[in-house]
Amino acid sequence: MMFDAADFPFLEVLNLSYNYLSNEDIVSIGRLPCLKVLHLTGNQLQCLLPELPATEDTLFSALEVLMLDDNKLSSEVFGSLTNLKRS
């Protein structure tokens, strides 16, 4: 599910539950500049974000609500969440 975030400059709410997204998909979604609410329920996710290059420091910059229930996340997901920065 690769797309150009510039094509959706005002998207604020996105529900991608039960789509079996990959880490690359999550990175693409994270580039949406106005995304505030993201539902990722039931995607078989084992981690939230892969190791990211330093240039990816603007991922999920407007995110306020993240739904991750019914995934296969480990406690390491909290480390990924602390790396997210808010602009």
PDB file of N, CA, C and O in Angstrom:
ATOM      1  N   MET A   1       0.827  -1.167   0.000  1.00  0.00           N
ATOM      2  CA  MET A   1       0.000   0.000   0.000  1.00  0.00           C
ATOM      3  C   MET A   1       0.879   1.240   0.000  1.00  0.00           C
ATOM      4  O   MET A   1       0.915   1.980   0.983  1.00  0.00           O
ATOM      5  N   MET A   2       1.560   1.459  -1.055  1.00  0.00           N
ATOM      6  CA  MET A   2       2.420   2.636  -1.146  1.00  0.00           C
ATOM      7  C   MET A   2       1.651   3.764  -1.832  1.00  0.00           C
ATOM      8  O   MET A   2       0.949   3.546  -2.820  1.00  0.00           O
ATOM      9  N   PHE A   3       1.796   4.960  -1.293  1.00  0.00           N
ATOM     10  CA  PHE A   3       1.144   6.119  -1.871  1.00  0.00           C
ATOM     11  C   PHE A   3       1.959   7.345  -1.515  1.00  0.00           C
ATOM     12  O   PHE A   3       2.844   7.288  -0.660  1.00  0.00           O
ATOM     13  N   ASP A   4       1.662   8.440  -2.167  1.00  0.00           N
ATOM     14  CA  ASP A   4       2.356   9.694  -1.898  1.00  0.00           C
ATOM     15  C   ASP A   4       1.523  10.495  -0.899  1.00  0.00           C
ATOM     16  O   ASP A   4       0.382  10.856  -1.188  1.00  0.00           O
ATOM     17  N   ALA A   5       2.079  10.768   0.251  1.00  0.00           N
ATOM     18  CA  ALA A   5       1.357  11.494   1.289  1.00  0.00           C
ATOM     19  C   ALA A   5       0.887  12.860   0.794  1.00  0.00           C
ATOM     20  O   ALA A   5      -0.098  13.393   1.305  1.00  0.00           O
ATOM     21  N   ALA A   6       1.569  13.426  -0.180  1.00  0.00           N
ATOM     22  CA  ALA A   6       1.179  14.721  -0.722  1.00  0.00           C
ATOM     23  C   ALA A   6      -0.182  14.656  -1.416  1.00  0.00           C
ATOM     24  O   ALA A   6      -0.831  15.685  -1.600  1.00  0.00           O
ATOM     25  N   ASP A   7      -0.614  13.467  -1.798  1.00  0.00           N
ATOM     26  CA  ASP A   7      -1.925  13.311  -2.424  1.00  0.00           C
ATOM     27  C   ASP A   7      -3.069  13.424  -1.419  1.00  0.00           C
ATOM     28  O   ASP A   7      -4.224  13.575  -1.818  1.00  0.00           O
ATOM     29  N   PHE A   8      -2.765  13.354  -0.124  1.00  0.00           N
ATOM     30  CA  PHE A   8      -3.772  13.405   0.930  1.00  0.00           C
ATOM     31  C   PHE A   8      -3.357  14.419   2.004  1.00  0.00           C
ATOM     32  O   PHE A   8      -3.194  14.046   3.166  1.00  0.00           O
ATOM     33  N   PRO A   9      -3.187  15.686   1.635  1.00  0.00           N
ATOM     34  CA  PRO A   9      -2.634  16.656   2.581  1.00  0.00           C
ATOM     35  C   PRO A   9      -3.540  16.994   3.758  1.00  0.00           C
ATOM     36  O   PRO A   9      -3.058  17.515   4.764  1.00  0.00           O
ATOM     37  N   PHE A  10      -4.848  16.711   3.661  1.00  0.00           N
ATOM     38  CA  PHE A  10      -5.775  17.092   4.723  1.00  0.00           C
ATOM     39  C   PHE A  10      -6.432  15.908   5.416  1.00  0.00           C
ATOM     40  O   PHE A  10      -7.335  16.099   6.231  1.00  0.00           O
ATOM     41  N   LEU A  11      -6.002  14.701   5.112  1.00  0.00           N
ATOM     42  CA  LEU A  11      -6.592  13.506   5.713  1.00  0.00           C
ATOM     43  C   LEU A  11      -6.299  13.479   7.205  1.00  0.00           C
ATOM     44  O   LEU A  11      -5.138  13.532   7.614  1.00  0.00           O
ATOM     45  N   GLU A  12      -7.356  13.395   8.028  1.00  0.00           N
ATOM     46  CA  GLU A  12      -7.190  13.423   9.479  1.00  0.00           C
ATOM     47  C   GLU A  12      -7.540  12.107  10.154  1.00  0.00           C
ATOM     48  O   GLU A  12      -6.982  11.798  11.207  1.00  0.00           O
ATOM     49  N   VAL A  13      -8.450  11.317   9.579  1.00  0.00           N
ATOM     50  CA  VAL A  13      -8.893  10.071  10.190  1.00  0.00           C
ATOM     51  C   VAL A  13      -8.759   8.953   9.163  1.00  0.00           C
ATOM     52  O   VAL A  13      -9.224   9.080   8.031  1.00  0.00           O
ATOM     53  N   LEU A  14      -8.117   7.852   9.569  1.00  0.00           N
ATOM     54  CA  LEU A  14      -7.894   6.730   8.655  1.00  0.00           C
ATOM     55  C   LEU A  14      -8.096   5.423   9.413  1.00  0.00           C
ATOM     56  O   LEU A  14      -7.485   5.200  10.458  1.00  0.00           O
ATOM     57  N   ASN A  15      -8.960   4.560   8.876  1.00  0.00           N
ATOM     58  CA  ASN A  15      -9.202   3.262   9.477  1.00  0.00           C
ATOM     59  C   ASN A  15      -8.702   2.188   8.513  1.00  0.00           C
ATOM     60  O   ASN A  15      -9.309   1.949   7.470  1.00  0.00           O
ATOM     61  N   LEU A  16      -7.601   1.550   8.868  1.00  0.00           N
ATOM     62  CA  LEU A  16      -7.022   0.477   8.060  1.00  0.00           C
ATOM     63  C   LEU A  16      -7.019  -0.836   8.840  1.00  0.00           C
ATOM     64  O   LEU A  16      -6.103  -1.647   8.704  1.00  0.00           O
ATOM     65  N   SER A  17      -8.034  -1.031   9.641  1.00  0.00           N
ATOM     66  CA  SER A  17      -8.147  -2.245  10.436  1.00  0.00           C
ATOM     67  C   SER A  17      -8.298  -3.469   9.540  1.00  0.00           C
ATOM     68  O   SER A  17      -8.937  -3.416   8.489  1.00  0.00           O
ATOM     69  N   TYR A  18      -7.693  -4.578   9.982  1.00  0.00           N
ATOM     70  CA  TYR A  18      -7.784  -5.885   9.326  1.00  0.00           C
ATOM     71  C   TYR A  18      -7.322  -5.855   7.868  1.00  0.00           C
ATOM     72  O   TYR A  18      -7.984  -6.406   6.988  1.00  0.00           O
ATOM     73  N   ASN A  19      -6.186  -5.211   7.621  1.00  0.00           N
ATOM     74  CA  ASN A  19      -5.619  -5.148   6.277  1.00  0.00           C
ATOM     75  C   ASN A  19      -4.247  -5.806   6.175  1.00  0.00           C
ATOM     76  O   ASN A  19      -3.661  -5.806   5.092  1.00  0.00           O
ATOM     77  N   TYR A  20      -3.715  -6.365   7.254  1.00  0.00           N
ATOM     78  CA  TYR A  20      -2.413  -7.037   7.261  1.00  0.00           C
ATOM     79  C   TYR A  20      -1.331  -6.158   6.650  1.00  0.00           C
ATOM     80  O   TYR A  20      -0.671  -6.541   5.684  1.00  0.00           O
ATOM     81  N   LEU A  21      -1.163  -4.994   7.220  1.00  0.00           N
ATOM     82  CA  LEU A  21      -0.192  -4.014   6.737  1.00  0.00           C
ATOM     83  C   LEU A  21       1.228  -4.431   7.083  1.00  0.00           C
ATOM     84  O   LEU A  21       1.465  -5.121   8.075  1.00  0.00           O
ATOM     85  N   SER A  22       2.162  -4.004   6.258  1.00  0.00           N
ATOM     86  CA  SER A  22       3.587  -4.258   6.498  1.00  0.00           C
ATOM     87  C   SER A  22       4.207  -3.050   7.197  1.00  0.00           C
ATOM     88  O   SER A  22       3.566  -2.007   7.330  1.00  0.00           O
ATOM     89  N   ASN A  23       5.444  -3.193   7.638  1.00  0.00           N
ATOM     90  CA  ASN A  23       6.161  -2.066   8.239  1.00  0.00           C
ATOM     91  C   ASN A  23       6.313  -0.917   7.254  1.00  0.00           C
ATOM     92  O   ASN A  23       6.236   0.249   7.640  1.00  0.00           O
ATOM     93  N   GLU A  24       6.527  -1.241   5.991  1.00  0.00           N
ATOM     94  CA  GLU A  24       6.656  -0.204   4.967  1.00  0.00           C
ATOM     95  C   GLU A  24       5.351   0.571   4.821  1.00  0.00           C
ATOM     96  O   GLU A  24       5.364   1.786   4.620  1.00  0.00           O
ATOM     97  N   ASP A  25       4.218  -0.137   4.924  1.00  0.00           N
ATOM     98  CA  ASP A  25       2.920   0.529   4.869  1.00  0.00           C
ATOM     99  C   ASP A  25       2.773   1.517   6.021  1.00  0.00           C
ATOM    100  O   ASP A  25       2.281   2.630   5.837  1.00  0.00           O
ATOM    101  N   ILE A  26       3.202   1.105   7.202  1.00  0.00           N
ATOM    102  CA  ILE A  26       3.098   1.960   8.389  1.00  0.00           C
ATOM    103  C   ILE A  26       3.928   3.230   8.199  1.00  0.00           C
ATOM    104  O   ILE A  26       3.494   4.318   8.580  1.00  0.00           O
ATOM    105  N   VAL A  27       5.102   3.098   7.618  1.00  0.00           N
ATOM    106  CA  VAL A  27       5.951   4.271   7.362  1.00  0.00           C
ATOM    107  C   VAL A  27       5.266   5.206   6.372  1.00  0.00           C
ATOM    108  O   VAL A  27       5.283   6.422   6.563  1.00  0.00           O
ATOM    109  N   SER A  28       4.659   4.654   5.308  1.00  0.00           N
ATOM    110  CA  SER A  28       3.934   5.488   4.336  1.00  0.00           C
ATOM    111  C   SER A  28       2.799   6.248   5.005  1.00  0.00           C
ATOM    112  O   SER A  28       2.612   7.440   4.760  1.00  0.00           O
ATOM    113  N   ILE A  29       2.045   5.560   5.846  1.00  0.00           N
ATOM    114  CA  ILE A  29       0.932   6.183   6.552  1.00  0.00           C
ATOM    115  C   ILE A  29       1.449   7.284   7.480  1.00  0.00           C
ATOM    116  O   ILE A  29       0.818   8.333   7.614  1.00  0.00           O
ATOM    117  N   GLY A  30       2.575   7.050   8.108  1.00  0.00           N
ATOM    118  CA  GLY A  30       3.156   8.018   9.041  1.00  0.00           C
ATOM    119  C   GLY A  30       3.557   9.325   8.410  1.00  0.00           C
ATOM    120  O   GLY A  30       3.759  10.313   9.116  1.00  0.00           O
ATOM    121  N   ARG A  31       3.678   9.359   7.111  1.00  0.00           N
ATOM    122  CA  ARG A  31       4.055  10.589   6.405  1.00  0.00           C
ATOM    123  C   ARG A  31       2.862  11.505   6.131  1.00  0.00           C
ATOM    124  O   ARG A  31       3.050  12.629   5.666  1.00  0.00           O
ATOM    125  N   LEU A  32       1.644  11.049   6.409  1.00  0.00           N
ATOM    126  CA  LEU A  32       0.468  11.896   6.201  1.00  0.00           C
ATOM    127  C   LEU A  32       0.535  13.067   7.173  1.00  0.00           C
ATOM    128  O   LEU A  32       0.524  12.854   8.385  1.00  0.00           O
ATOM    129  N   PRO A  33       0.604  14.295   6.673  1.00  0.00           N
ATOM    130  CA  PRO A  33       0.911  15.443   7.528  1.00  0.00           C
ATOM    131  C   PRO A  33      -0.155  15.827   8.542  1.00  0.00           C
ATOM    132  O   PRO A  33       0.180  16.396   9.581  1.00  0.00           O
ATOM    133  N   CYS A  34      -1.421  15.542   8.283  1.00  0.00           N
ATOM    134  CA  CYS A  34      -2.507  15.977   9.176  1.00  0.00           C
ATOM    135  C   CYS A  34      -3.200  14.826   9.884  1.00  0.00           C
ATOM    136  O   CYS A  34      -4.223  15.033  10.535  1.00  0.00           O
ATOM    137  N   LEU A  35      -2.666  13.624   9.772  1.00  0.00           N
ATOM    138  CA  LEU A  35      -3.324  12.453  10.345  1.00  0.00           C
ATOM    139  C   LEU A  35      -3.384  12.546  11.866  1.00  0.00           C
ATOM    140  O   LEU A  35      -2.354  12.595  12.539  1.00  0.00           O
ATOM    141  N   LYS A  36      -4.617  12.569  12.399  1.00  0.00           N
ATOM    142  CA  LYS A  36      -4.826  12.676  13.840  1.00  0.00           C
ATOM    143  C   LYS A  36      -5.293  11.373  14.465  1.00  0.00           C
ATOM    144  O   LYS A  36      -4.941  11.070  15.605  1.00  0.00           O
ATOM    145  N   VAL A  37      -6.091  10.590  13.723  1.00  0.00           N
ATOM    146  CA  VAL A  37      -6.669   9.357  14.260  1.00  0.00           C
ATOM    147  C   VAL A  37      -6.348   8.214  13.306  1.00  0.00           C
ATOM    148  O   VAL A  37      -6.653   8.287  12.115  1.00  0.00           O
ATOM    149  N   LEU A  38      -5.735   7.166  13.828  1.00  0.00           N
ATOM    150  CA  LEU A  38      -5.356   6.014  13.010  1.00  0.00           C
ATOM    151  C   LEU A  38      -5.792   4.730  13.692  1.00  0.00           C
ATOM    152  O   LEU A  38      -5.412   4.459  14.831  1.00  0.00           O
ATOM    153  N   HIS A  39      -6.592   3.943  12.988  1.00  0.00           N
ATOM    154  CA  HIS A  39      -7.049   2.640  13.480  1.00  0.00           C
ATOM    155  C   HIS A  39      -6.277   1.548  12.744  1.00  0.00           C
ATOM    156  O   HIS A  39      -6.394   1.411  11.527  1.00  0.00           O
ATOM    157  N   LEU A  40      -5.494   0.781  13.482  1.00  0.00           N
ATOM    158  CA  LEU A  40      -4.716  -0.323  12.915  1.00  0.00           C
ATOM    159  C   LEU A  40      -5.076  -1.648  13.591  1.00  0.00           C
ATOM    160  O   LEU A  40      -4.236  -2.542  13.697  1.00  0.00           O
ATOM    161  N   THR A  41      -6.298  -1.771  14.037  1.00  0.00           N
ATOM    162  CA  THR A  41      -6.773  -2.972  14.715  1.00  0.00           C
ATOM    163  C   THR A  41      -6.631  -4.190  13.809  1.00  0.00           C
ATOM    164  O   THR A  41      -6.919  -4.113  12.615  1.00  0.00           O
ATOM    165  N   GLY A  42      -6.187  -5.314  14.371  1.00  0.00           N
ATOM    166  CA  GLY A  42      -6.186  -6.601  13.689  1.00  0.00           C
ATOM    167  C   GLY A  42      -5.332  -6.706  12.445  1.00  0.00           C
ATOM    168  O   GLY A  42      -5.743  -7.337  11.472  1.00  0.00           O
ATOM    169  N   ASN A  43      -4.168  -6.110  12.450  1.00  0.00           N
ATOM    170  CA  ASN A  43      -3.281  -6.174  11.289  1.00  0.00           C
ATOM    171  C   ASN A  43      -2.113  -7.144  11.467  1.00  0.00           C
ATOM    172  O   ASN A  43      -1.179  -7.143  10.666  1.00  0.00           O
ATOM    173  N   GLN A  44      -2.162  -7.962  12.503  1.00  0.00           N
ATOM    174  CA  GLN A  44      -1.089  -8.929  12.766  1.00  0.00           C
ATOM    175  C   GLN A  44       0.265  -8.244  12.969  1.00  0.00           C
ATOM    176  O   GLN A  44       1.308  -8.854  12.734  1.00  0.00           O
ATOM    177  N   LEU A  45       0.255  -6.990  13.401  1.00  0.00           N
ATOM    178  CA  LEU A  45       1.502  -6.251  13.610  1.00  0.00           C
ATOM    179  C   LEU A  45       2.278  -6.842  14.781  1.00  0.00           C
ATOM    180  O   LEU A  45       1.708  -7.135  15.832  1.00  0.00           O
ATOM    181  N   GLN A  46       3.581  -7.014  14.587  1.00  0.00           N
ATOM    182  CA  GLN A  46       4.447  -7.503  15.654  1.00  0.00           C
ATOM    183  C   GLN A  46       5.294  -6.379  16.231  1.00  0.00           C
ATOM    184  O   GLN A  46       5.762  -6.470  17.366  1.00  0.00           O
ATOM    185  N   CYS A  47       5.491  -5.324  15.455  1.00  0.00           N
ATOM    186  CA  CYS A  47       6.171  -4.127  15.928  1.00  0.00           C
ATOM    187  C   CYS A  47       5.491  -2.940  15.267  1.00  0.00           C
ATOM    188  O   CYS A  47       4.771  -3.098  14.281  1.00  0.00           O
ATOM    189  N   LEU A  48       5.720  -1.760  15.806  1.00  0.00           N
ATOM    190  CA  LEU A  48       5.038  -0.588  15.258  1.00  0.00           C
ATOM    191  C   LEU A  48       5.830   0.047  14.127  1.00  0.00           C
ATOM    192  O   LEU A  48       5.275   0.325  13.063  1.00  0.00           O
ATOM    193  N   LEU A  49       7.088   0.275  14.336  1.00  0.00           N
ATOM    194  CA  LEU A  49       7.924   0.895  13.310  1.00  0.00           C
ATOM    195  C   LEU A  49       9.247   0.159  13.222  1.00  0.00           C
ATOM    196  O   LEU A  49       9.801  -0.261  14.238  1.00  0.00           O
ATOM    197  N   PRO A  50       9.753   0.003  12.006  1.00  0.00           N
ATOM    198  CA  PRO A  50      11.086  -0.579  11.865  1.00  0.00           C
ATOM    199  C   PRO A  50      12.139   0.446  12.271  1.00  0.00           C
ATOM    200  O   PRO A  50      11.814   1.586  12.603  1.00  0.00           O
ATOM    201  N   GLU A  51      13.386   0.035  12.241  1.00  0.00           N
ATOM    202  CA  GLU A  51      14.460   1.008  12.472  1.00  0.00           C
ATOM    203  C   GLU A  51      14.384   2.047  11.363  1.00  0.00           C
ATOM    204  O   GLU A  51      14.415   1.706  10.181  1.00  0.00           O
ATOM    205  N   LEU A  52      14.284   3.306  11.743  1.00  0.00           N
ATOM    206  CA  LEU A  52      14.106   4.374  10.768  1.00  0.00           C
ATOM    207  C   LEU A  52      15.363   5.225  10.649  1.00  0.00           C
ATOM    208  O   LEU A  52      16.075   5.437  11.630  1.00  0.00           O
ATOM    209  N   PRO A  53      15.632   5.714   9.430  1.00  0.00           N
ATOM    210  CA  PRO A  53      16.757   6.643   9.282  1.00  0.00           C
ATOM    211  C   PRO A  53      16.434   7.964   9.968  1.00  0.00           C
ATOM    212  O   PRO A  53      15.267   8.274  10.206  1.00  0.00           O
ATOM    213  N   ALA A  54      17.442   8.724  10.277  1.00  0.00           N
ATOM    214  CA  ALA A  54      17.270  10.003  10.985  1.00  0.00           C
ATOM    215  C   ALA A  54      16.385  10.979  10.213  1.00  0.00           C
ATOM    216  O   ALA A  54      15.795  11.877  10.812  1.00  0.00           O
ATOM    217  N   THR A  55      16.286  10.816   8.898  1.00  0.00           N
ATOM    218  CA  THR A  55      15.476  11.718   8.085  1.00  0.00           C
ATOM    219  C   THR A  55      13.984  11.488   8.280  1.00  0.00           C
ATOM    220  O   THR A  55      13.179  12.288   7.804  1.00  0.00           O
ATOM    221  N   GLU A  56      13.594  10.427   8.962  1.00  0.00           N
ATOM    222  CA  GLU A  56      12.186  10.097   9.158  1.00  0.00           C
ATOM    223  C   GLU A  56      11.663  10.615  10.494  1.00  0.00           C
ATOM    224  O   GLU A  56      10.819   9.968  11.114  1.00  0.00           O
ATOM    225  N   ASP A  57      12.143  11.756  10.943  1.00  0.00           N
ATOM    226  CA  ASP A  57      11.754  12.258  12.263  1.00  0.00           C
ATOM    227  C   ASP A  57      10.406  12.972  12.275  1.00  0.00           C
ATOM    228  O   ASP A  57       9.988  13.448  13.330  1.00  0.00           O
ATOM    229  N   THR A  58       9.718  13.062  11.150  1.00  0.00           N
ATOM    230  CA  THR A  58       8.423  13.736  11.103  1.00  0.00           C
ATOM    231  C   THR A  58       7.260  12.749  10.981  1.00  0.00           C
ATOM    232  O   THR A  58       6.137  13.170  10.701  1.00  0.00           O
ATOM    233  N   LEU A  59       7.491  11.479  11.178  1.00  0.00           N
ATOM    234  CA  LEU A  59       6.417  10.500  11.079  1.00  0.00           C
ATOM    235  C   LEU A  59       5.380  10.725  12.171  1.00  0.00           C
ATOM    236  O   LEU A  59       5.721  10.976  13.327  1.00  0.00           O
ATOM    237  N   PHE A  60       4.118  10.633  11.791  1.00  0.00           N
ATOM    238  CA  PHE A  60       2.994  10.755  12.719  1.00  0.00           C
ATOM    239  C   PHE A  60       3.061  12.045  13.535  1.00  0.00           C
ATOM    240  O   PHE A  60       2.772  12.037  14.731  1.00  0.00           O
ATOM    241  N   SER A  61       3.435  13.132  12.905  1.00  0.00           N
ATOM    242  CA  SER A  61       3.646  14.392  13.628  1.00  0.00           C
ATOM    243  C   SER A  61       2.367  14.996  14.198  1.00  0.00           C
ATOM    244  O   SER A  61       2.446  15.769  15.153  1.00  0.00           O
ATOM    245  N   ALA A  62       1.191  14.676  13.653  1.00  0.00           N
ATOM    246  CA  ALA A  62      -0.067  15.237  14.161  1.00  0.00           C
ATOM    247  C   ALA A  62      -0.912  14.194  14.891  1.00  0.00           C
ATOM    248  O   ALA A  62      -2.010  14.507  15.352  1.00  0.00           O
ATOM    249  N   LEU A  63      -0.419  12.968  15.002  1.00  0.00           N
ATOM    250  CA  LEU A  63      -1.213  11.868  15.547  1.00  0.00           C
ATOM    251  C   LEU A  63      -1.602  12.090  17.006  1.00  0.00           C
ATOM    252  O   LEU A  63      -0.765  12.422  17.846  1.00  0.00           O
ATOM    253  N   GLU A  64      -2.900  11.898  17.289  1.00  0.00           N
ATOM    254  CA  GLU A  64      -3.422  12.041  18.644  1.00  0.00           C
ATOM    255  C   GLU A  64      -4.013  10.734  19.167  1.00  0.00           C
ATOM    256  O   GLU A  64      -3.947  10.463  20.366  1.00  0.00           O
ATOM    257  N   VAL A  65      -4.594   9.916  18.276  1.00  0.00           N
ATOM    258  CA  VAL A  65      -5.235   8.664  18.675  1.00  0.00           C
ATOM    259  C   VAL A  65      -4.708   7.539  17.793  1.00  0.00           C
ATOM    260  O   VAL A  65      -4.734   7.633  16.566  1.00  0.00           O
ATOM    261  N   LEU A  66      -4.228   6.473  18.433  1.00  0.00           N
ATOM    262  CA  LEU A  66      -3.706   5.310  17.725  1.00  0.00           C
ATOM    263  C   LEU A  66      -4.332   4.055  18.313  1.00  0.00           C
ATOM    264  O   LEU A  66      -4.113   3.740  19.483  1.00  0.00           O
ATOM    265  N   MET A  67      -5.100   3.345  17.520  1.00  0.00           N
ATOM    266  CA  MET A  67      -5.769   2.126  17.970  1.00  0.00           C
ATOM    267  C   MET A  67      -4.976   0.923  17.447  1.00  0.00           C
ATOM    268  O   MET A  67      -4.844   0.742  16.237  1.00  0.00           O
ATOM    269  N   LEU A  68      -4.453   0.107  18.360  1.00  0.00           N
ATOM    270  CA  LEU A  68      -3.600  -1.030  18.001  1.00  0.00           C
ATOM    271  C   LEU A  68      -4.118  -2.357  18.565  1.00  0.00           C
ATOM    272  O   LEU A  68      -3.361  -3.327  18.616  1.00  0.00           O
ATOM    273  N   ASP A  69      -5.362  -2.427  18.982  1.00  0.00           N
ATOM    274  CA  ASP A  69      -5.861  -3.650  19.594  1.00  0.00           C
ATOM    275  C   ASP A  69      -5.912  -4.804  18.584  1.00  0.00           C
ATOM    276  O   ASP A  69      -5.960  -4.588  17.373  1.00  0.00           O
ATOM    277  N   ASP A  70      -5.902  -6.000  19.099  1.00  0.00           N
ATOM    278  CA  ASP A  70      -5.973  -7.232  18.314  1.00  0.00           C
ATOM    279  C   ASP A  70      -4.807  -7.370  17.324  1.00  0.00           C
ATOM    280  O   ASP A  70      -5.007  -7.746  16.169  1.00  0.00           O
ATOM    281  N   ASN A  71      -3.601  -7.066  17.787  1.00  0.00           N
ATOM    282  CA  ASN A  71      -2.374  -7.281  17.019  1.00  0.00           C
ATOM    283  C   ASN A  71      -1.477  -8.215  17.824  1.00  0.00           C
ATOM    284  O   ASN A  71      -1.890  -8.717  18.869  1.00  0.00           O
ATOM    285  N   LYS A  72      -0.280  -8.450  17.359  1.00  0.00           N
ATOM    286  CA  LYS A  72       0.663  -9.345  18.036  1.00  0.00           C
ATOM    287  C   LYS A  72       1.868  -8.560  18.544  1.00  0.00           C
ATOM    288  O   LYS A  72       3.011  -8.996  18.407  1.00  0.00           O
ATOM    289  N   LEU A  73       1.599  -7.416  19.122  1.00  0.00           N
ATOM    290  CA  LEU A  73       2.655  -6.518  19.575  1.00  0.00           C
ATOM    291  C   LEU A  73       3.275  -7.016  20.876  1.00  0.00           C
ATOM    292  O   LEU A  73       2.596  -7.565  21.744  1.00  0.00           O
ATOM    293  N   SER A  74       4.579  -6.808  20.982  1.00  0.00           N
ATOM    294  CA  SER A  74       5.290  -7.134  22.226  1.00  0.00           C
ATOM    295  C   SER A  74       5.432  -5.849  23.034  1.00  0.00           C
ATOM    296  O   SER A  74       5.038  -4.775  22.578  1.00  0.00           O
ATOM    297  N   SER A  75       5.984  -5.959  24.208  1.00  0.00           N
ATOM    298  CA  SER A  75       6.179  -4.775  25.050  1.00  0.00           C
ATOM    299  C   SER A  75       7.176  -3.797  24.424  1.00  0.00           C
ATOM    300  O   SER A  75       7.268  -2.650  24.860  1.00  0.00           O
ATOM    301  N   GLU A  76       7.911  -4.231  23.420  1.00  0.00           N
ATOM    302  CA  GLU A  76       8.864  -3.346  22.737  1.00  0.00           C
ATOM    303  C   GLU A  76       8.169  -2.227  21.968  1.00  0.00           C
ATOM    304  O   GLU A  76       8.814  -1.251  21.584  1.00  0.00           O
ATOM    305  N   VAL A  77       6.871  -2.355  21.741  1.00  0.00           N
ATOM    306  CA  VAL A  77       6.128  -1.315  21.038  1.00  0.00           C
ATOM    307  C   VAL A  77       6.209   0.013  21.787  1.00  0.00           C
ATOM    308  O   VAL A  77       6.155   1.075  21.166  1.00  0.00           O
ATOM    309  N   PHE A  78       6.337  -0.035  23.111  1.00  0.00           N
ATOM    310  CA  PHE A  78       6.419   1.204  23.882  1.00  0.00           C
ATOM    311  C   PHE A  78       7.684   1.984  23.539  1.00  0.00           C
ATOM    312  O   PHE A  78       7.677   3.215  23.565  1.00  0.00           O
ATOM    313  N   GLY A  79       8.761   1.286  23.218  1.00  0.00           N
ATOM    314  CA  GLY A  79       9.987   1.950  22.777  1.00  0.00           C
ATOM    315  C   GLY A  79       9.780   2.683  21.469  1.00  0.00           C
ATOM    316  O   GLY A  79      10.291   3.788  21.287  1.00  0.00           O
ATOM    317  N   SER A  80       9.035   2.080  20.553  1.00  0.00           N
ATOM    318  CA  SER A  80       8.731   2.722  19.272  1.00  0.00           C
ATOM    319  C   SER A  80       7.888   3.982  19.492  1.00  0.00           C
ATOM    320  O   SER A  80       8.101   5.010  18.848  1.00  0.00           O
ATOM    321  N   LEU A  81       6.942   3.881  20.402  1.00  0.00           N
ATOM    322  CA  LEU A  81       6.059   5.024  20.655  1.00  0.00           C
ATOM    323  C   LEU A  81       6.823   6.195  21.264  1.00  0.00           C
ATOM    324  O   LEU A  81       6.501   7.348  20.977  1.00  0.00           O
ATOM    325  N   THR A  82       7.815   5.930  22.087  1.00  0.00           N
ATOM    326  CA  THR A  82       8.563   7.032  22.690  1.00  0.00           C
ATOM    327  C   THR A  82       9.432   7.745  21.677  1.00  0.00           C
ATOM    328  O   THR A  82       9.837   8.885  21.907  1.00  0.00           O
ATOM    329  N   ASN A  83       9.727   7.096  20.555  1.00  0.00           N
ATOM    330  CA  ASN A  83      10.546   7.731  19.519  1.00  0.00           C
ATOM    331  C   ASN A  83       9.732   8.650  18.610  1.00  0.00           C
ATOM    332  O   ASN A  83      10.309   9.418  17.841  1.00  0.00           O
ATOM    333  N   LEU A  84       8.427   8.585  18.685  1.00  0.00           N
ATOM    334  CA  LEU A  84       7.605   9.470  17.856  1.00  0.00           C
ATOM    335  C   LEU A  84       7.674  10.882  18.420  1.00  0.00           C
ATOM    336  O   LEU A  84       7.585  11.093  19.629  1.00  0.00           O
ATOM    337  N   LYS A  85       7.835  11.843  17.516  1.00  0.00           N
ATOM    338  CA  LYS A  85       7.966  13.238  17.937  1.00  0.00           C
ATOM    339  C   LYS A  85       6.777  14.022  17.460  1.00  0.00           C
ATOM    340  O   LYS A  85       6.239  13.765  16.383  1.00  0.00           O
ATOM    341  N   ARG A  86       6.378  14.951  18.238  1.00  0.00           N
ATOM    342  CA  ARG A  86       5.262  15.811  17.891  1.00  0.00           C
ATOM    343  C   ARG A  86       5.812  17.165  17.485  1.00  0.00           C
ATOM    344  O   ARG A  86       6.624  17.749  18.203  1.00  0.00           O
ATOM    345  N   SER A  87       5.370  17.671  16.327  1.00  0.00           N
ATOM    346  CA  SER A  87       5.849  18.975  15.838  1.00  0.00           C
ATOM    347  C   SER A  87       5.233  20.117  16.611  1.00  0.00           C
ATOM    348  O   SER A  87       5.525  21.280  16.332  1.00  0.00           O
TER     349      SER A  87
END
